[in-house]
């Protein structure tokens, strides 16, 4: 049995997301080292704020500003932070209930050592000097020593609600919260970077390994007799399997094509180029590949083509082992045109 | 409502990616499930499949996996990017709608990232949570801490669950291990692996024609919690409580329950939320801890619960499945030996 292929595979992409409503006010508040929450009609304060009350769907009544101090309600310790995590030394993730809030905010606590962490401990936000309207504008929450806990002294639990700042109606909150930015222009950029050890499977490994030897491996269904290239583990049409291993010659006919004129990310050919579906002789399904050594206006369905193989180090177990297909010298277009049926996808 | 029953189930897990493709992993499982049900491929009228392409890392690979499914000549096929239990729900809905008499629900998973669980972080709120880059294990640990703070459970209770499900570890030995995300230890977190599952469903008359004991679906309910972790009471699972109430579970006696708890403490939260009087056999399969093929694990719970009835070991069986951080989205399925 063919040894399975495995290859490093990395995907990186970014999303730029615009924000609006309460979320934008929250983030633009962070840029000014302020924390804003929303006051529901039922009198609860939610941080981060929301535009509509989760339970009722009603619009929230107002935005309120909160202190940047609070209590840890749950936490866990990260001993060895990963490259994407916010601190480069051991830290805690924590759900922090800010003073005056009825919900908790997820953030990190920079406590130095796990022994300094305790549910119920008081913490205060430590702001970055340069802020951009991101949750990371708070570098971390840090433990408060009893003496510096001004908020706790000023706000006994029973009086928290009366000590809240004067609510600002949502409609005018943007100006009142001090943002001079029109709503909706603040962006959150998410960089996604994923790494894999990709495995194409046993049938595909057999196909790619054969390509590196200038051979084209295919499979014949034991039930309906259909010949598939690349080979499938079992017949997509009738479900029979496993397929018998067969080999195909490296020539066939064009069953469909398009001339590509527009550039795109990851393009490896010069424009314009021809992308074609080619049914190799003996196969029941076409493969997709490029056409070369031919002017785009000369390409036609039914044209006979043959593989141009890569050499040396380029002859590896990938699709690029075939550089492209070119018109086959021994056949004329006229003699085969019409002899080919419609694309034979089953 | 039409009567619908599970009439066949098969699953396979592989401890590591073993070179097989999705189709190569799934095909024998589908064949086994159809054979167990005594159903021919042509007879399947609806196919509902589930997986996550983010776990495998190559866009479009689900198309190759469809080789394993009875989808030709064309018939209704629904594919979900998500947990297979929701594909099962979809298949049940399609049978209720009268689209077919036999349906196949399946799921497959090949987590190919070095840290497969970290891929699940893509599910998080991109504005306020993802920038902090919490991994699902840390979020589960916050939930475990919240549970301890209620005073209902301690770390030794987590170790008891882990010891039961993993079978070969002593409680003391577990408690001696270091935390990976306090208060969770490595063995409190499920072992992520590759796997596939397939469940065959049939409406009443077709199911009655099957030899053996169809597992009749008495009800399926699912519900989702807030996406904002800080607005949830993480020590409880209100969506499970609501689903359990709808299914009439509080106070009842369940022969076999299979619950989907990728972290040991979650088994305690789930079983509390069910509100049942007694579960005679909980997770006889071992549950999600020893083998967690992400996106197939929940469907396997449904299949294992059905298996207890199919094999004549239970009259009333319950399955739970979950997806998302900290038991965010939950499915309950109640199965019974009588139609």
Interface residues (C-beta under 8 A of the other chain):
Chain A: X3 X4 X6 X9 X11 X15 X17 X19 X23 X26 X27 X46 X47 X48 X50 X54 X73 X74 X75 X76 X77 X78 X79 X82 X84 X85 X86 X93 X94 X95 X97 X103 X104 X105 X106 X107 X108 X114 X119 X134 X135 X136 X188 X190 X192 X194 X195 X196 X197 X198 X199 X200 X201 X202 X203 X204 X205 X232 X233 X234 X235 X236 X237 X238 X239 X241 X346
Chain B: X17 X18 X19 X20 X21 X22 X23 X24 X27 X41 X54 X56 X57 X58 X64 X66 X67 X68 X70 X71 X72 X110 X112 X113 X114 X119 X122 X126 X127 X128 X129 X130 X131 X132 X133 X134 X135 X138 X139 X141 X142 X143 X144 X145 X146 X149 X179 X181 X182 X183 X184 X226 X228 X229 X230 X231 X234
